[in-house]
């Protein structure tokens, strides 16, 4: 892979995660869904794995009903690219403003461990895992 292609892929991988965060925070679920393959595997966001883009997006919509505004701040991404496959590690600090009790903020510190596949429509998330580092509510 040329340096030029590598840099373009790195930017494209970062853009997927930035669209992921923007989709959640802006409640733009079409943008959010566009980040995933149809058969995406989601791990460690709840009690059981979730398989499939539509089920995952519906889960996220339901979870966000508990919150007012959210902000997902992403750290620099560490990515390994092997042809049309990539593994990305992205740290996140996510602020969730609770509807009840009003004024409370839930802060999550975590790492996204994300596998992506290059498709005709660009890079898409094929497997996504949340590694929680801590949660604080105040």
Order of alpha helices (4+ residues) and beta strands (2+ residues): alpha-alpha-beta-beta-alpha-beta-beta-beta-beta
